[in-house]
Amino acid sequence: MNAHAISLPEAALLGLIEGLTEFLPISSTGHLVLAAEGLGLDLVDDGVKGFLIVIQAGALLAVAGLYRRSLLMMGRGLVGADPEGARLAALLLAAFAPAAIAGPLARGLIFERLFAPLPVALALAAGGVAMIAFEAARARRQWRYVLPDQNRGFDPLRLTFAGAAAIGLAQALALWPGMSRSMVTILAGLAVGLTPRAAAEFSFLLALPTLGGAIAYDLVRDWEHLFGAAGGPGLAAGFAAACLVAVFAVRAFVGFVSRYGLAAFGWYRLALAGVVLVAWSAG
């Protein structure tokens, strides 16, 4: 038995947390780091770190199912049968590039210095302040939407490649656990003129290459450690829990953010950061 083995109930719990938080602007990685710390798992262990990344595949499967029409559209675009699909694929590639370059370069620093409660709490707090400030500014109509209809989803014809690149540069900030990939990409989407619904949906689609690449990298790199930490049943439990919960979380989030915006998530992040900082200082 591996000294850092993840039990089946722990794997399912971590999968549930992953599925609930992956596409909300509250940082799934930050929540997983805090949960793993609370469960007494060793965050230095390669198998544990790999497990926390690989179970994201369950949440990605949920998004692939929910947005299968966009994936089919891009597939048709790649064979020259759908210009909008080809444009969407190119926009996602432009947004994916910065993280694809920065991720492998910063991986060692991230796991050595930032996979801990204090850095996560600081990132949660910074992101919370950013969302609250952004929503306050948006309420004063300093940003106007490209798409005025809140019920319309992402339209690849309404986003420029410069806008996609800006979203991609913002996504690179999410390499810091606790910052939240969803948060920075949605805020960047709003800043370049997308509606909350469109920004959220582009963020979800961008997760497919971004997280898919990270998952593939860790599978290849830490395959043996990963199975030593969780085993096949543990990986299956984490994957299934993440997938099922993410389906409901994504649907609920799109409706909520279209109607109420992001401020509530900012306040939640500040509250959680405060709890973590109090616990860290006391311990």
SEKOL-629183 format. One record per residue (C-alpha): x, y, z; residue in one letter; chain. Coordinates in nm, 2 decimals. Example, Ala and Ser with C-alpha at 12.3 -4.5 7.8 and 13.67 -1.06 7.14 Angstrom:
REM residues 2
<atom <1.23,-0.45,0.78>,A,A>
<atom <1.37,-0.11,0.71>,S,A>
***
This chain:
REM residues 283
<atom <0.00,0.00,0.00>,M,A>
<atom <0.14,0.34,-0.10>,N,A>
<atom <0.20,0.56,0.20>,A,A>
<atom <0.01,0.83,0.03>,H,A>
<atom <-0.27,0.62,-0.11>,A,A>
<atom <-0.61,0.78,-0.17>,I,A>
<atom <-0.90,0.58,-0.05>,S,A>
<atom <-1.21,0.52,-0.26>,L,A>
<atom <-1.43,0.75,-0.06>,P,A>
<atom <-1.16,1.02,-0.07>,E,A>
<atom <-1.13,0.98,-0.45>,A,A>
<atom <-1.50,1.01,-0.50>,A,A>
<atom <-1.51,1.32,-0.27>,L,A>
<atom <-1.23,1.49,-0.46>,L,A>
<atom <-1.40,1.41,-0.79>,G,A>
<atom <-1.72,1.57,-0.66>,L,A>
<atom <-1.53,1.88,-0.56>,I,A>
<atom <-1.36,1.89,-0.90>,E,A>
<atom <-1.69,1.86,-1.09>,G,A>
<atom <-1.86,2.12,-0.88>,L,A>
<atom <-1.58,2.38,-0.90>,T,A>
<atom <-1.40,2.33,-1.23>,E,A>
<atom <-1.61,2.56,-1.43>,F,A>
<atom <-1.71,2.80,-1.16>,L,A>
<atom <-1.48,3.11,-1.11>,P,A>
<atom <-1.37,2.99,-0.76>,I,A>
<atom <-1.07,2.77,-0.86>,S,A>
<atom <-1.11,2.39,-0.87>,S,A>
<atom <-0.74,2.34,-0.81>,T,A>
<atom <-0.75,2.57,-0.51>,G,A>
<atom <-1.04,2.37,-0.36>,H,A>
<atom <-0.87,2.04,-0.44>,L,A>
<atom <-0.55,2.15,-0.27>,V,A>
<atom <-0.74,2.26,0.04>,L,A>
<atom <-0.94,1.94,0.04>,A,A>
<atom <-0.64,1.72,0.00>,A,A>
<atom <-0.47,1.91,0.28>,E,A>
<atom <-0.77,1.86,0.50>,G,A>
<atom <-0.78,1.48,0.42>,L,A>
<atom <-0.41,1.45,0.52>,G,A>
<atom <-0.29,1.37,0.17>,L,A>
<atom <0.07,1.45,0.09>,D,A>
<atom <0.07,1.73,-0.17>,L,A>
<atom <0.44,1.67,-0.24>,V,A>
<atom <0.36,1.32,-0.36>,D,A>
<atom <0.36,1.29,-0.75>,D,A>
<atom <0.07,1.05,-0.74>,G,A>
<atom <-0.15,1.28,-0.54>,V,A>
<atom <-0.06,1.58,-0.76>,K,A>
<atom <-0.13,1.37,-1.07>,G,A>
<atom <-0.46,1.25,-0.94>,F,A>
<atom <-0.58,1.61,-0.87>,L,A>
<atom <-0.51,1.69,-1.23>,I,A>
<atom <-0.62,1.38,-1.41>,V,A>
<atom <-0.97,1.37,-1.25>,I,A>
<atom <-1.03,1.69,-1.45>,Q,A>
<atom <-1.09,1.46,-1.74>,A,A>
<atom <-1.43,1.38,-1.60>,G,A>
<atom <-1.53,1.75,-1.60>,A,A>
<atom <-1.40,1.79,-1.95>,L,A>
<atom <-1.61,1.50,-2.07>,L,A>
<atom <-1.92,1.67,-1.93>,A,A>
<atom <-1.84,1.99,-2.12>,V,A>
<atom <-1.77,1.79,-2.44>,A,A>
<atom <-2.11,1.64,-2.41>,G,A>
<atom <-2.29,1.96,-2.33>,L,A>
<atom <-2.12,2.15,-2.62>,Y,A>
<atom <-2.10,1.87,-2.87>,R,A>
<atom <-2.26,2.08,-3.13>,R,A>
<atom <-1.97,2.33,-3.11>,S,A>
<atom <-1.72,2.04,-3.14>,L,A>
<atom <-1.90,1.90,-3.44>,L,A>
<atom <-1.90,2.25,-3.59>,M,A>
<atom <-1.53,2.27,-3.55>,M,A>
<atom <-1.48,1.92,-3.69>,G,A>
<atom <-1.67,2.03,-4.00>,R,A>
<atom <-1.47,2.35,-4.01>,G,A>
<atom <-1.14,2.16,-4.01>,L,A>
<atom <-1.24,1.98,-4.33>,V,A>
<atom <-1.36,2.30,-4.49>,G,A>
<atom <-1.73,2.24,-4.45>,A,A>
<atom <-1.81,2.51,-4.20>,D,A>
<atom <-1.64,2.85,-4.20>,P,A>
<atom <-1.77,2.94,-3.85>,E,A>
<atom <-1.64,2.61,-3.72>,G,A>
<atom <-1.30,2.68,-3.87>,A,A>
<atom <-1.30,3.03,-3.71>,R,A>
<atom <-1.40,2.89,-3.37>,L,A>
<atom <-1.12,2.64,-3.38>,A,A>
<atom <-0.87,2.91,-3.48>,A,A>
<atom <-0.99,3.14,-3.20>,L,A>
<atom <-0.95,2.86,-2.94>,L,A>
<atom <-0.60,2.79,-3.07>,L,A>
<atom <-0.51,3.16,-3.04>,A,A>
<atom <-0.64,3.16,-2.68>,A,A>
<atom <-0.48,2.83,-2.59>,F,A>
<atom <-0.12,2.92,-2.71>,A,A>
<atom <0.00,3.13,-2.41>,P,A>
<atom <-0.09,2.86,-2.15>,A,A>
<atom <0.05,2.59,-2.37>,A,A>
<atom <0.39,2.77,-2.37>,I,A>
<atom <0.39,2.89,-2.01>,A,A>
<atom <0.25,2.57,-1.85>,G,A>
<atom <0.54,2.33,-1.90>,P,A>
<atom <0.79,2.61,-1.83>,L,A>
<atom <0.63,2.70,-1.49>,A,A>
<atom <0.52,2.35,-1.39>,R,A>
<atom <0.81,2.29,-1.14>,G,A>
<atom <0.77,2.63,-0.97>,L,A>
<atom <0.40,2.59,-0.94>,I,A>
<atom <0.41,2.25,-0.77>,F,A>
<atom <0.71,2.34,-0.55>,E,A>
<atom <0.59,2.69,-0.43>,R,A>
<atom <0.22,2.73,-0.50>,L,A>
<atom <0.06,2.40,-0.42>,F,A>
<atom <0.00,2.50,-0.05>,A,A>
<atom <-0.29,2.66,0.15>,P,A>
<atom <-0.13,3.01,0.19>,L,A>
<atom <-0.06,3.07,-0.18>,P,A>
<atom <-0.41,2.94,-0.27>,V,A>
<atom <-0.57,3.17,-0.01>,A,A>
<atom <-0.39,3.47,-0.15>,L,A>
<atom <-0.49,3.39,-0.50>,A,A>
<atom <-0.85,3.33,-0.39>,L,A>
<atom <-0.85,3.67,-0.23>,A,A>
<atom <-0.70,3.85,-0.52>,A,A>
<atom <-0.95,3.69,-0.76>,G,A>
<atom <-1.24,3.78,-0.53>,G,A>
<atom <-1.14,4.15,-0.52>,V,A>
<atom <-1.09,4.15,-0.90>,A,A>
<atom <-1.44,4.01,-0.97>,M,A>
<atom <-1.62,4.24,-0.72>,I,A>
<atom <-1.44,4.54,-0.87>,A,A>
<atom <-1.51,4.44,-1.22>,F,A>
<atom <-1.88,4.39,-1.15>,E,A>
<atom <-1.90,4.73,-0.98>,A,A>
<atom <-1.73,4.89,-1.29>,A,A>
<atom <-1.96,4.70,-1.52>,R,A>
<atom <-2.27,4.82,-1.33>,A,A>
<atom <-2.16,5.17,-1.41>,R,A>
<atom <-2.17,5.07,-1.78>,R,A>
<atom <-1.80,5.11,-1.84>,Q,A>
<atom <-1.82,4.79,-2.05>,W,A>
<atom <-2.07,4.73,-2.33>,R,A>
<atom <-2.15,4.39,-2.47>,Y,A>
<atom <-2.09,4.29,-2.82>,V,A>
<atom <-2.39,4.07,-2.79>,L,A>
<atom <-2.68,4.25,-2.62>,P,A>
<atom <-2.90,3.94,-2.60>,D,A>
<atom <-2.82,3.76,-2.28>,Q,A>
<atom <-2.99,3.44,-2.40>,N,A>
<atom <-2.75,3.39,-2.69>,R,A>
<atom <-2.44,3.18,-2.65>,G,A>
<atom <-2.09,3.23,-2.79>,F,A>
<atom <-2.08,3.35,-3.15>,D,A>
<atom <-1.74,3.30,-3.31>,P,A>
<atom <-1.81,3.58,-3.56>,L,A>
<atom <-1.83,3.83,-3.27>,R,A>
<atom <-1.48,3.78,-3.12>,L,A>
<atom <-1.16,3.91,-3.28>,T,A>
<atom <-0.84,3.72,-3.28>,F,A>
<atom <-0.69,4.00,-3.06>,A,A>
<atom <-0.97,3.94,-2.81>,G,A>
<atom <-0.90,3.57,-2.81>,A,A>
<atom <-0.53,3.63,-2.76>,A,A>
<atom <-0.61,3.86,-2.46>,A,A>
<atom <-0.83,3.58,-2.31>,I,A>
<atom <-0.54,3.34,-2.36>,G,A>
<atom <-0.29,3.57,-2.19>,L,A>
<atom <-0.53,3.60,-1.90>,A,A>
<atom <-0.56,3.23,-1.88>,Q,A>
<atom <-0.19,3.20,-1.82>,A,A>
<atom <-0.25,3.37,-1.48>,L,A>
<atom <-0.46,3.07,-1.38>,A,A>
<atom <-0.14,2.86,-1.35>,L,A>
<atom <-0.14,2.99,-1.00>,W,A>
<atom <-0.36,2.75,-0.80>,P,A>
<atom <-0.65,2.94,-0.65>,G,A>
<atom <-0.66,3.20,-0.92>,M,A>
<atom <-0.92,3.01,-1.13>,S,A>
<atom <-0.89,2.95,-1.50>,R,A>
<atom <-1.27,3.01,-1.54>,S,A>
<atom <-1.25,3.34,-1.35>,M,A>
<atom <-0.97,3.50,-1.55>,V,A>
<atom <-1.10,3.38,-1.89>,T,A>
<atom <-1.45,3.50,-1.82>,I,A>
<atom <-1.34,3.84,-1.69>,L,A>
<atom <-1.12,3.87,-2.00>,A,A>
<atom <-1.41,3.77,-2.22>,G,A>
<atom <-1.63,4.04,-2.06>,L,A>
<atom <-1.35,4.30,-2.10>,A,A>
<atom <-1.33,4.24,-2.48>,V,A>
<atom <-1.71,4.28,-2.51>,G,A>
<atom <-1.87,3.93,-2.47>,L,A>
<atom <-2.18,3.89,-2.26>,T,A>
<atom <-2.15,3.68,-1.94>,P,A>
<atom <-2.31,3.38,-2.11>,R,A>
<atom <-2.09,3.40,-2.42>,A,A>
<atom <-1.77,3.46,-2.21>,A,A>
<atom <-1.86,3.16,-1.99>,A,A>
<atom <-1.92,2.93,-2.29>,E,A>
<atom <-1.60,3.04,-2.46>,F,A>
<atom <-1.42,2.97,-2.13>,S,A>
<atom <-1.57,2.62,-2.12>,F,A>
<atom <-1.47,2.54,-2.48>,L,A>
<atom <-1.12,2.67,-2.41>,L,A>
<atom <-1.09,2.43,-2.12>,A,A>
<atom <-1.09,2.14,-2.36>,L,A>
<atom <-0.75,2.19,-2.51>,P,A>
<atom <-0.60,2.36,-2.20>,T,A>
<atom <-0.69,2.10,-1.94>,L,A>
<atom <-0.68,1.82,-2.20>,G,A>
<atom <-0.31,1.90,-2.26>,G,A>
<atom <-0.23,1.92,-1.89>,A,A>
<atom <-0.41,1.59,-1.83>,I,A>
<atom <-0.22,1.41,-2.11>,A,A>
<atom <0.11,1.55,-1.99>,Y,A>
<atom <0.06,1.42,-1.64>,D,A>
<atom <-0.07,1.08,-1.76>,L,A>
<atom <0.25,1.03,-1.95>,V,A>
<atom <0.48,1.17,-1.69>,R,A>
<atom <0.33,1.03,-1.37>,D,A>
<atom <0.15,0.71,-1.48>,W,A>
<atom <0.31,0.48,-1.23>,E,A>
<atom <0.28,0.72,-0.94>,H,A>
<atom <-0.08,0.80,-1.03>,L,A>
<atom <-0.19,0.44,-1.01>,F,A>
<atom <0.01,0.39,-0.69>,G,A>
<atom <-0.17,0.67,-0.52>,A,A>
<atom <-0.53,0.60,-0.62>,A,A>
<atom <-0.55,0.27,-0.81>,G,A>
<atom <-0.79,0.20,-1.09>,G,A>
<atom <-1.11,0.20,-0.88>,P,A>
<atom <-1.01,0.53,-0.72>,G,A>
<atom <-0.94,0.70,-1.06>,L,A>
<atom <-1.27,0.56,-1.19>,A,A>
<atom <-1.46,0.70,-0.89>,A,A>
<atom <-1.30,1.04,-0.91>,G,A>
<atom <-1.36,1.06,-1.29>,F,A>
<atom <-1.73,0.95,-1.26>,A,A>
<atom <-1.80,1.19,-0.98>,A,A>
<atom <-1.64,1.48,-1.16>,A,A>
<atom <-1.83,1.41,-1.48>,C,A>
<atom <-2.17,1.38,-1.33>,L,A>
<atom <-2.15,1.68,-1.10>,V,A>
<atom <-2.00,1.90,-1.37>,A,A>
<atom <-2.30,1.85,-1.60>,V,A>
<atom <-2.53,2.01,-1.34>,F,A>
<atom <-2.27,2.27,-1.23>,A,A>
<atom <-2.22,2.40,-1.59>,V,A>
<atom <-2.59,2.43,-1.66>,R,A>
<atom <-2.66,2.61,-1.33>,A,A>
<atom <-2.36,2.84,-1.37>,F,A>
<atom <-2.45,2.96,-1.72>,V,A>
<atom <-2.80,3.05,-1.60>,G,A>
<atom <-2.68,3.22,-1.28>,F,A>
<atom <-2.40,3.43,-1.43>,V,A>
<atom <-2.63,3.55,-1.72>,S,A>
<atom <-2.88,3.68,-1.47>,R,A>
<atom <-2.67,3.79,-1.17>,Y,A>
<atom <-2.31,3.83,-1.28>,G,A>
<atom <-2.00,3.73,-1.09>,L,A>
<atom <-2.00,3.94,-0.77>,A,A>
<atom <-2.14,3.66,-0.55>,A,A>
<atom <-1.85,3.43,-0.64>,F,A>
<atom <-1.61,3.71,-0.56>,G,A>
<atom <-1.76,3.74,-0.21>,W,A>
<atom <-1.74,3.36,-0.17>,Y,A>
<atom <-1.37,3.36,-0.26>,R,A>
<atom <-1.30,3.63,-0.01>,L,A>
<atom <-1.48,3.44,0.27>,A,A>
<atom <-1.30,3.12,0.19>,L,A>
<atom <-0.96,3.29,0.17>,A,A>
<atom <-1.03,3.44,0.52>,G,A>
<atom <-1.11,3.10,0.66>,V,A>
<atom <-0.80,2.95,0.52>,V,A>
<atom <-0.58,3.24,0.64>,L,A>
<atom <-0.72,3.21,0.99>,V,A>
<atom <-0.67,2.83,1.00>,A,A>
<atom <-0.31,2.87,0.85>,W,A>
<atom <-0.22,3.14,1.11>,S,A>
<atom <-0.36,2.93,1.39>,A,A>
<atom <-0.19,2.61,1.28>,G,A>
***
